[in-house]
Amino acid sequence: MNRKIIHCDCDCFYAAVEMREMPSYRNRPIAIGGAANSRGVIATCNYPARKFGIHSAMPSSQALRACPELLILPGRMALYQAVSHQIMAIFQRYSDTIEPLSLDEAFIDVSESTLFDGSATRIAQQIRADVEAEVGITISAGVAPNKFIAKVASDWRKPNGLFVVKPDELDGFSAQLSVKKIPGIGPVSAAKLAAQGIHTCADLRPFSELELEQKFGRMGQILALRRFGEDHRPVQTSRVRKSVSVENTYSQDLTNLEDCRDALSPLYEQLMERWKKLSYHYAVSGLVVKLKFADFSQLTREQASTDINLDFFKTLLHLAFESGQPQQQAQGVRLLGLGLKIKAPITQQQLRLF
């Protein structure tokens, strides 16, 4: 399949917008996140801040210890959404086949484009130039024959870079990739692979597909494809959601089960507000409760269900809390989350007999 896929990813998007709005921020370390005195975490940061080891999901208090001059901004989601609309409108000049992944990231299929003599590389160059000139932030892009390699390539020369992997380069480029670059391979899976001497995609190639499935289960099917840089997924203009959730980090620990139960109702109401926007397009398949304790250890409990019920969440909460270690329960709960597992309903129509 001779696809030409561009993956565009804005460089430190939230921070880039703030630096655009306030040029004096450009050369100082800034981050977007919650306040350090209320257990906030970092959502993103600019490159001067990254030199101090600051990264997303880091507690704000820890970030300030690493970089005392760090400026933590609360974030302005309405502004970021408006800028995202501008960027997506620019993408639409070059293709109708766009798959947004977030406010600042998207796949663009230009396989059928006649612009720039059908050159995906030149289209990517022009997209990056348009965004910088009209929006005032920079984008890194990857160009490749499929989504997996295009996404990897967009990160190759960040920030403000462009990297192209041609079809005849696919085999050699993918061979050198760390298995950590394969979506779905987290620290635990990577450690499991490393224990068997597997560090790169080339290390996976001596195994047959059957051997990989026997060794790693469902993950083995993905490894069998990605080890050769293969990815047959099309760019999808409409994405199917699999979950919707809400969570809250508390300024003071919820010290016991009763405190957690009292905190459920407002979270449940927030979840229902989000669910209302999706309920016409999806069906519920399960309920999820997440607890994060003061030591950052985490527990989740889920239950298959087609109904949404606050009492079900209370039952799951009880099971999750009681399954925690005594030292966890003694520390208390710093974060509580509720979620729904959802799926697109299968519509059936009764056929007429005649």
C-alpha positions as CSV (number, residue, x, y, z in Angstrom):
1,M,0.0,0.0,0.0
2,N,1.7,3.1,-1.3
3,R,0.6,5.5,1.4
4,K,2.2,8.8,2.1
5,I,1.6,9.7,5.8
6,I,2.7,12.8,7.6
7,H,2.6,12.9,11.4
8,C,2.6,16.5,12.7
9,D,3.4,17.2,16.4
10,C,3.6,20.7,17.9
11,D,6.7,21.3,20.0
12,C,5.7,21.6,23.7
13,F,2.3,22.9,22.6
14,Y,0.9,24.5,25.8
15,A,4.2,26.1,26.7
16,A,4.7,27.2,23.1
17,V,1.4,29.1,23.1
18,E,2.3,30.8,26.4
19,M,5.7,31.8,25.0
20,R,4.0,33.2,21.9
21,E,1.6,35.2,24.2
22,M,4.5,36.4,26.4
23,P,7.8,36.6,24.5
24,S,9.7,37.2,27.8
25,Y,9.0,33.5,28.7
26,R,11.0,32.2,25.7
27,N,14.4,31.9,27.4
28,R,13.3,31.0,30.9
29,P,12.1,27.6,32.2
30,I,8.3,27.5,32.3
31,A,5.8,24.7,32.8
32,I,2.1,24.3,32.6
33,G,0.6,22.5,35.5
34,G,-0.9,22.6,39.0
35,A,0.4,24.5,41.9
36,A,3.1,22.9,44.0
37,N,1.3,23.6,47.3
38,S,-1.9,21.7,46.1
39,R,-0.2,18.6,44.8
40,G,-0.2,19.7,41.2
41,V,1.6,17.9,38.5
42,I,3.3,19.1,35.3
43,A,1.3,18.8,32.1
44,T,4.1,20.0,29.8
45,C,7.2,22.3,29.9
46,N,9.4,24.2,27.5
47,Y,12.9,23.1,26.4
48,P,14.8,25.3,28.9
49,A,12.9,23.5,31.7
50,R,13.6,20.1,30.2
51,K,17.3,20.7,30.6
52,F,16.7,20.4,34.4
53,G,15.1,17.0,33.9
54,I,11.5,18.3,34.2
55,H,8.9,16.3,32.4
56,S,5.1,15.7,32.1
57,A,3.4,14.0,35.1
58,M,6.2,15.1,37.4
59,P,4.8,16.5,40.7
60,S,5.1,20.3,40.6
61,S,6.9,20.3,44.0
62,Q,9.6,18.0,42.7
63,A,9.9,20.2,39.5
64,L,10.5,23.3,41.7
65,R,13.2,21.5,43.7
66,A,14.9,20.6,40.4
67,C,14.6,24.1,39.1
68,P,13.8,26.8,41.7
69,E,13.4,29.5,39.0
70,L,10.8,27.4,37.2
71,L,7.6,29.4,36.4
72,I,4.5,27.2,36.7
73,L,1.5,28.5,34.8
74,P,-2.0,27.2,35.5
75,G,-2.9,26.7,31.8
76,R,-5.6,28.2,29.6
77,M,-7.4,25.4,27.9
78,A,-9.8,27.7,25.9
79,L,-6.8,29.4,24.4
80,Y,-5.1,26.1,23.5
81,Q,-8.3,24.8,21.9
82,A,-8.6,28.0,19.8
83,V,-5.0,27.6,18.6
84,S,-5.6,24.0,17.9
85,H,-8.5,24.9,15.6
86,Q,-6.2,27.2,13.7
87,I,-3.6,24.4,13.2
88,M,-6.2,21.8,12.1
89,A,-7.6,24.3,9.6
90,I,-4.1,24.6,8.1
91,F,-3.9,20.8,7.8
92,Q,-7.2,20.7,6.0
93,R,-5.7,22.8,3.2
94,Y,-3.5,19.8,2.2
95,S,-5.8,16.8,2.8
96,D,-9.3,15.8,3.8
97,T,-7.9,12.6,5.5
98,I,-6.8,13.8,8.9
99,E,-6.8,11.9,12.2
100,P,-6.3,14.2,15.2
101,L,-4.7,12.4,18.1
102,S,-4.9,15.4,20.5
103,L,-5.1,19.2,20.3
104,D,-1.5,19.4,19.0
105,E,-1.0,16.2,17.0
106,A,-2.4,14.5,13.9
107,F,-1.8,12.1,11.1
108,I,-2.4,13.4,7.6
109,D,-2.7,11.1,4.6
110,V,-1.5,12.9,1.4
111,S,-1.3,9.7,-0.7
112,E,-3.7,11.1,-3.3
113,S,-2.5,14.7,-3.2
114,T,-1.3,16.4,-6.4
115,L,0.1,19.4,-4.5
116,F,3.9,19.9,-4.9
117,D,3.9,17.2,-7.6
118,G,2.7,14.7,-5.0
119,S,5.7,15.2,-2.8
120,A,4.8,14.4,0.9
121,T,8.1,15.9,2.0
122,R,7.4,19.3,0.4
123,I,3.8,19.2,1.7
124,A,5.1,18.7,5.2
125,Q,7.6,21.5,4.8
126,Q,4.8,23.8,3.7
127,I,2.6,22.8,6.6
128,R,5.3,23.6,9.1
129,A,6.0,26.9,7.4
130,D,2.3,27.9,7.4
131,V,1.9,27.0,11.1
132,E,5.0,29.0,12.2
133,A,4.0,32.0,10.1
134,E,0.3,32.1,10.9
135,V,0.1,30.6,14.4
136,G,3.5,31.5,15.8
137,I,4.6,28.1,17.1
138,T,6.7,25.4,15.6
139,I,5.8,21.8,14.5
140,S,8.0,18.8,14.0
141,A,6.9,16.3,11.3
142,G,7.6,12.8,10.2
143,V,7.0,11.5,6.7
144,A,6.7,7.8,6.1
145,P,4.7,5.0,4.3
146,N,2.7,4.3,7.4
147,K,1.5,5.7,10.7
148,F,3.9,3.8,13.1
149,I,7.0,5.0,11.3
150,A,5.7,8.5,10.6
151,K,5.0,9.0,14.4
152,V,8.5,7.7,15.3
153,A,10.0,10.0,12.6
154,S,8.3,13.1,13.9
155,D,10.2,12.7,17.1
156,W,13.6,12.1,15.4
157,R,14.6,15.8,15.0
158,K,12.6,17.6,17.6
159,P,12.1,20.4,18.2
160,N,11.2,22.2,14.9
161,G,12.5,19.3,12.7
162,L,11.5,17.2,9.7
163,F,12.5,13.6,9.2
164,V,11.6,11.5,6.1
165,V,11.6,7.7,5.9
166,K,11.2,6.5,2.2
167,P,9.7,3.2,1.4
168,D,13.1,1.7,0.4
169,E,14.5,2.8,3.8
170,L,11.7,1.3,5.9
171,D,13.5,-2.0,6.6
172,G,16.8,-0.5,7.7
173,F,15.2,2.3,9.7
174,S,12.9,0.0,11.6
175,A,15.7,-2.5,12.4
176,Q,17.6,0.0,14.5
177,L,14.6,1.1,16.5
178,S,14.4,0.3,20.2
179,V,11.4,-1.9,21.1
180,K,10.4,0.9,23.4
181,K,9.3,2.9,20.3
182,I,6.6,0.3,19.6
183,P,3.2,1.6,20.9
184,G,2.0,-0.5,23.8
185,I,5.5,-1.5,25.0
186,G,5.9,0.2,28.4
187,P,8.6,-0.2,31.0
188,V,7.3,-3.6,32.2
189,S,7.0,-5.1,28.7
190,A,10.4,-3.6,27.7
191,A,12.0,-5.2,30.8
192,K,10.4,-8.5,29.9
193,L,11.9,-8.3,26.4
194,A,15.3,-7.1,27.6
195,A,15.4,-10.2,29.9
196,Q,15.4,-12.3,26.7
197,G,18.0,-10.2,25.0
198,I,15.6,-8.3,22.9
199,H,16.3,-4.5,22.7
200,T,15.7,-3.5,19.1
201,C,13.4,-4.5,16.3
202,A,16.3,-6.3,14.7
203,D,16.5,-8.6,17.8
204,L,12.9,-9.7,17.1
205,R,13.4,-10.7,13.5
206,P,15.0,-14.2,14.1
207,F,11.7,-15.3,15.7
208,S,8.7,-16.6,13.8
209,E,5.4,-15.0,14.3
210,L,4.2,-18.1,16.1
211,E,7.1,-18.0,18.5
212,L,6.5,-14.4,19.3
213,E,2.8,-15.1,20.0
214,Q,3.8,-18.1,22.2
215,K,6.3,-16.0,24.2
216,F,4.4,-12.8,24.5
217,G,0.7,-13.5,23.8
218,R,-1.3,-10.8,22.1
219,M,1.7,-8.4,22.3
220,G,3.5,-10.9,20.1
221,Q,1.2,-10.2,17.2
222,I,2.1,-6.5,17.3
223,L,5.8,-7.2,17.7
224,A,5.7,-9.5,14.6
225,L,4.4,-6.6,12.5
226,R,6.3,-3.7,13.9
227,R,9.7,-5.4,13.9
228,F,9.7,-4.8,10.1
229,G,8.2,-1.3,10.4
230,E,4.9,-2.6,9.1
231,D,1.6,-0.9,9.9
232,H,-1.5,-1.4,7.8
233,R,-3.8,0.9,9.7
234,P,-5.4,3.7,7.6
235,V,-5.7,7.3,8.7
236,Q,-9.1,7.5,10.2
237,T,-11.0,10.7,10.1
238,S,-13.3,9.6,12.9
239,R,-11.9,7.9,16.0
240,V,-13.7,5.4,18.2
241,R,-13.4,6.1,21.9
242,K,-12.9,3.3,24.3
243,S,-13.3,5.1,27.6
244,V,-14.3,8.3,29.3
245,S,-13.1,9.2,32.8
246,V,-12.7,11.9,35.5
247,E,-10.3,12.1,38.4
248,N,-9.2,14.5,41.1
249,T,-6.0,15.0,43.1
250,Y,-6.8,16.2,46.6
251,S,-4.8,18.8,48.5
252,Q,-5.2,16.6,51.6
253,D,-5.3,12.8,51.6
254,L,-8.6,11.0,51.9
255,T,-7.7,9.1,55.0
256,N,-10.2,6.4,55.0
257,L,-12.9,4.6,53.0
258,E,-15.7,6.9,54.2
259,D,-13.8,10.0,53.0
260,C,-13.4,8.3,49.6
261,R,-17.1,7.4,49.5
262,D,-18.0,11.1,50.3
263,A,-15.8,12.2,47.4
264,L,-17.5,9.9,44.9
265,S,-20.7,12.0,44.3
266,P,-19.1,15.1,42.8
267,L,-16.8,12.9,40.6
268,Y,-19.9,10.9,39.5
269,E,-21.7,14.1,38.5
270,Q,-18.6,15.2,36.4
271,L,-18.5,11.8,34.8
272,M,-22.2,12.0,33.9
273,E,-21.7,15.4,32.3
274,R,-19.0,14.0,30.0
275,W,-21.1,10.9,29.3
276,K,-24.1,13.0,28.1
277,K,-22.0,14.3,25.2
278,L,-21.2,10.7,24.1
279,S,-24.2,8.7,25.0
280,Y,-25.9,9.0,21.6
281,H,-22.9,7.4,19.9
282,Y,-21.7,4.8,22.4
283,A,-22.8,2.1,24.8
284,V,-21.4,1.4,28.3
285,S,-19.5,-1.9,28.7
286,G,-17.9,-1.5,32.1
287,L,-17.2,0.7,35.2
288,V,-13.8,1.6,36.6
289,V,-12.5,3.0,39.8
290,K,-8.9,4.2,40.3
291,L,-7.1,4.9,43.5
292,K,-3.7,6.5,43.8
293,F,-2.2,6.4,47.3
294,A,0.1,8.9,49.0
295,D,3.2,6.9,48.0
296,F,2.0,7.1,44.3
297,S,1.2,3.4,44.2
298,Q,-2.0,2.8,42.2
299,L,-4.9,0.4,42.2
300,T,-7.8,0.0,39.8
301,R,-10.9,-2.1,39.9
302,E,-13.4,-2.6,37.1
303,Q,-16.6,-4.4,36.5
304,A,-18.5,-5.4,33.3
305,S,-21.8,-3.5,33.2
306,T,-24.2,-2.0,30.8
307,D,-25.7,0.3,33.4
308,I,-24.2,3.3,35.1
309,N,-24.9,3.4,38.8
310,L,-23.4,5.3,41.7
311,D,-23.9,2.3,44.0
312,F,-21.8,0.1,41.6
313,F,-19.0,2.6,41.9
314,K,-19.2,2.5,45.7
315,T,-18.9,-1.3,45.6
316,L,-15.8,-1.1,43.3
317,L,-14.3,1.6,45.5
318,H,-14.7,-0.6,48.6
319,L,-13.1,-3.5,46.7
320,A,-10.2,-1.4,45.6
321,F,-9.6,0.2,49.0
322,E,-9.8,-3.0,50.9
323,S,-7.3,-4.7,48.4
324,G,-4.7,-2.1,49.2
325,Q,-1.8,-2.9,51.5
326,P,-2.1,-1.8,55.1
327,Q,0.7,0.8,54.6
328,Q,-1.2,2.2,51.7
329,Q,-4.4,2.6,53.6
330,A,-2.5,4.2,56.5
331,Q,-1.1,6.9,54.1
332,G,-4.4,7.7,52.5
333,V,-5.6,8.3,49.0
334,R,-4.2,11.3,47.1
335,L,-6.2,10.7,43.8
336,L,-9.5,9.2,43.1
337,G,-10.9,8.5,39.6
338,L,-14.0,7.1,38.0
339,G,-14.4,5.9,34.4
340,L,-16.6,4.2,31.9
341,K,-15.5,1.6,29.4
342,I,-17.5,2.3,26.2
343,K,-18.0,0.9,22.7
344,A,-19.8,1.9,19.6
345,P,-23.1,0.0,19.7
346,I,-23.9,-2.5,17.0
347,T,-27.1,-1.4,15.2
348,Q,-29.2,-4.2,13.9
349,Q,-32.1,-4.0,11.5
350,Q,-34.8,-6.7,11.1
351,L,-34.9,-7.8,7.5
352,R,-38.3,-8.0,5.9
353,L,-39.4,-11.5,5.0
354,F,-40.7,-10.4,1.5
